[in-house]
Amino acid sequence: MVLGVPAAFPHQGNYYAAAAFIAVVLTPYAIRGRMGRGAFGISMAVVFLPLLPALAITVLQRIEAYPSFQQEAQRVASSADLADRLAVVPPTHYFLFRPTGARLFNPAYLGPTHDLRAVDFQVVCRTALPLGAPLEALPPGFVRMDGDAGMGTAGPPVPIVLFGRTLMARDWGWGCLIFRNAGAAGDRRP
């Protein structure tokens, strides 16, 4: 049962750390000769073989999402309006927006006491949302930077597909919509 856990929950990174820990603990025994080579090989197979499906899905996910990542990185890099402005950005996308010079704020830390008029931009991303799910609604007063009306889709969805079969019902694209606060109060922090 324990060996099936990584296959059932492939996105739990602690399985890789646990397997590496077991390998580090067992390797000195094998080197000193206290554990036969056959026993060491079997124990390493027991530790690492259950991780292979999760590793394969992760690699496939990264490969299929890479074009979307490149497109979003270029689009964000060309957004000169964000420089020295306060932007609410999901933490999964901080590294995309950090080079713009914007002051970034995690939306999870926004509370009822924060003054949203101080926020210049709000970024809504679709990464890991169910395929076809609408993006979260924004507070009133925010308009899309590209001028389109409504929430939109932030680019084509990126499902993880293997041999023409969708493996995950989530969208792994990096597309984001950037909303500008039409009534931003200036350079204050929320």
C-alpha positions in Angstrom: 0.0 0.0 0.0 2.8 2.4 0.9 4.4 1.8 -2.5 1.2 2.9 -4.3 1.0 6.3 -2.5 3.3 8.2 -4.9 1.3 7.0 -7.9 -2.0 8.1 -6.3 -0.7 11.5 -5.2 2.0 12.4 -7.8 2.4 16.1 -7.0 3.6 15.6 -3.4 7.2 16.5 -3.6 8.1 14.9 -0.2 8.1 11.4 -1.8 11.2 12.4 -3.8 12.9 13.7 -0.6 11.9 10.5 1.3 13.3 8.3 -1.4 16.5 10.3 -1.5 16.8 10.0 2.3 16.4 6.3 2.2 19.0 6.0 -0.6 21.5 8.2 1.4 20.9 6.0 4.5 21.3 2.7 2.6 24.3 3.6 0.4 26.9 3.5 3.1 25.8 0.0 4.1 26.2 -1.2 0.5 29.6 0.5 0.2 30.9 -1.1 3.4 29.8 -4.5 2.2 27.3 -5.0 5.0 24.5 -5.2 2.5 24.8 -7.5 -0.5 24.7 -5.9 -4.0 21.5 -7.8 -4.8 19.8 -6.6 -1.6 20.9 -3.0 -2.3 19.6 -3.1 -5.8 16.3 -4.6 -4.7 15.9 -2.0 -1.9 16.7 0.9 -4.3 14.1 -0.5 -6.8 11.5 -0.7 -4.0 12.2 2.9 -3.1 12.5 4.5 -6.6 10.2 2.5 -8.9 7.0 3.8 -7.4 8.2 7.3 -8.0 8.6 6.8 -11.8 5.0 7.5 -12.8 4.9 10.7 -10.8 8.2 11.7 -12.3 7.0 10.9 -15.8 3.9 13.0 -15.3 5.9 15.9 -13.9 8.3 15.9 -16.9 5.4 15.6 -19.4 3.6 18.5 -17.6 6.7 20.7 -17.8 7.3 19.9 -21.5 3.8 20.6 -22.6 3.5 23.8 -20.5 6.9 25.3 -21.7 5.5 27.1 -24.8 2.8 28.7 -22.7 5.5 29.7 -20.2 7.7 31.3 -22.9 4.8 33.3 -24.3 3.7 34.6 -20.9 7.3 35.5 -19.9 7.6 37.6 -23.2 4.3 39.3 -22.6 5.1 40.2 -19.0 8.5 41.4 -20.0 7.0 43.8 -22.5 4.6 45.3 -19.9 6.4 48.5 -19.0 3.3 49.8 -17.1 4.1 47.6 -14.1 7.4 49.3 -13.2 7.4 50.6 -9.6 3.7 49.9 -9.2 2.0 47.8 -6.6 0.7 44.6 -8.2 -1.2 41.7 -6.6 0.4 38.6 -8.2 -0.1 34.9 -7.3 3.0 33.5 -5.7 3.3 30.8 -8.4 4.0 33.6 -10.9 6.3 35.9 -8.8 9.4 35.1 -10.7 7.7 36.1 -14.0 6.8 39.5 -12.6 9.9 40.2 -10.5 12.0 41.5 -13.5 9.3 44.2 -14.3 10.3 46.2 -11.2 6.7 46.0 -9.8 6.2 45.8 -6.0 4.5 42.4 -5.7 1.9 41.4 -3.1 0.5 37.9 -2.5 -3.3 37.8 -2.9 -3.6 35.3 -0.1 -2.6 38.1 2.3 -5.3 40.5 1.2 -7.9 41.0 3.9 -10.9 43.1 4.6 -8.7 45.8 6.2 -6.6 46.4 3.1 -7.4 49.4 0.9 -7.7 48.0 -2.6 -7.6 51.5 -4.1 -3.8 51.4 -3.4 -3.4 48.4 -5.6 -2.4 49.5 -9.1 -2.6 46.1 -10.9 -4.1 42.7 -10.1 -3.0 39.6 -11.9 -5.3 36.6 -12.3 -3.7 33.3 -13.5 -5.3 30.1 -14.5 -2.5 27.6 -13.7 -3.9 24.4 -12.1 -7.5 25.5 -12.5 -9.9 22.8 -13.8 -10.2 22.9 -17.6 -12.8 25.3 -18.7 -13.3 26.8 -15.3 -13.9 30.6 -15.2 -11.3 32.8 -13.6 -12.0 34.3 -10.2 -14.0 37.6 -10.1 -12.2 40.8 -9.3 -13.3 43.6 -7.0 -15.1 46.5 -8.8 -13.0 49.1 -10.4 -10.4 46.9 -12.2 -10.3 46.8 -16.0 -8.2 44.6 -18.3 -5.0 46.1 -19.4 -5.5 44.9 -23.0 -8.8 46.7 -23.2 -11.0 43.6 -23.7 -14.2 43.4 -21.7 -14.9 40.7 -19.2 -12.7 38.1 -17.6 -11.6 36.3 -20.8 -9.6 33.1 -20.9 -6.0 34.2 -20.7 -4.9 32.1 -23.7 -5.6 28.6 -24.9 -5.8 25.9 -22.2 -2.8 23.5 -21.7 -4.0 20.1 -20.7 -1.5 17.3 -20.2 -2.0 14.8 -23.0 -0.2 11.5 -23.6 -0.9 9.5 -26.8 -4.0 11.7 -27.5 -5.5 11.0 -24.1 -5.9 13.8 -21.5 -4.2 12.7 -18.3 -5.2 15.6 -16.0 -8.4 17.6 -15.9 -6.4 20.8 -15.0 -5.1 23.6 -17.1 -1.3 23.9 -16.8 -0.9 26.9 -19.0 1.0 30.0 -17.7 -1.5 32.5 -19.1 -2.5 35.4 -16.9 -4.8 38.4 -17.2 -3.5 41.7 -15.9 -6.1 44.1 -14.6 -5.4 47.8 -14.0 -7.2 49.6 -11.2 -9.2 52.4 -12.8 -9.2 54.4 -9.6 -5.8 53.6 -8.1 -4.9 56.0 -5.3 -1.2 56.2 -6.0 1.9 54.8 -4.5 0.6 53.5 -1.2 0.9 49.9 0.0 -2.4 48.0 0.7 
